[in-house]
Amino acid sequence: MFDFFKKKSPAPAPAPAPAPAAEAAPAVPQPLDGREGHVGAIESLTLDGTMYFFGFDFGSDLVLSPLIADIDLAARFASRHMAQRDGAHDEAYWRELAGYAVDGSELCTEAASRTFTTASLAQTAASLARVHREGLVEPGFAVGYHLRYLLGAAGGWQALEETDADDVDEWINVIGGNEPLAEGATLQEIAGRLQAHLNALVDAAPGNWSTKFAALKG
C-alpha cells in the first residue's frame, strides 16, 4: 500500500532532433568550350543589379568561364581550372583576387561600361528594328564596345568570322546620325547588318552568356 509514495522513475528524455542536413555546395562550373588551365584573372560585370564574375585570359582575349554570381564559387572555379604565370593556386588566393574585381577591372576602367540591363539590351534591338522599318536615324543610338568585346571573347571570336564586322563602329555612328550615309547605302541595310552581327555575337557565346544577353537579339 505504500507503493504510492515511492519515487517514480523520471520519464526518458526526448530524443534530440536530428541535425539539419548540410546544404550541398554548388557544383563548380566547367570552363567554356574546354578552356582548361588558361593563365588569367577574375573579372566582373553587372547585369540587372547582380554582379557576375568570370575568368578571363588576357593573352588570348578569351572568356574562360560562365557568368558566376557567387564570388566564392568563382574563386573555386579559378582554383580548379585556371592558373597564374607562376602556376596553380588555392581557393583563398583566388578569393582575394576576385575581391579586386568588385570595384576594379583590368579590361574596362569605367564601371558604367561594364554595367548592363536587360531593358537596355532590348531597347537596342527595338531601336534597330525601328530604323530597319522606317529608315530614319536614331539619335543617341549606341552599342557599347565593352559589351561587344566580352561577347566576342566568350564566343571565341567566332562571330567575327561569320559576319562582316569591320565597319561596326561606323554602322553605329550612321544609325545614331553622327556620320553620313555612304553613297548607295540605306539605313535599313545598315540596321539589318548590325542586328545580324549582334545576333551572331549572342549565338556564338556559350553557356549562360547567350541566355543572359538574349535580349540583344532581334
Number of C-alpha atoms within 10 A of each C-alpha: 4 5 7 7 7 7 7 8 6 6 6 6 6 6 6 6 6 6 6 6 6 6 6 6 7 8 9 15 18 16 22 20 15 10 15 16 17 21 21 21 22 28 26 29 24 18 15 12 10 12 18 19 25 24 28 25 20 14 9 12 16 23 29 30 29 23 21 20 16 13 22 18 19 26 28 21 25 35 20 18 22 27 20 16 8 7 9 17 14 13 18 13 14 24 19 13 15 24 16 14 20 18 11 15 17 12 14 14 11 11 14 11 14 20 17 18 16 15 11 14 16 16 15 20 19 16 19 26 17 16 20 21 13 11 17 15 21 18 13 11 18 15 17 14 12 15 17 16 16 22 25 23 22 27 25 21 18 16 23 16 9 13 16 13 16 9 11 18 14 15 22 22 20 22 28 18 16 16 12 12 16 9 6 5 10 14 21 19 13 23 25 16 20 23 19 18 21 24 20 21 30 24 19 22 26 18 18 14 19 21 12 15 21 17 20 22 20 16
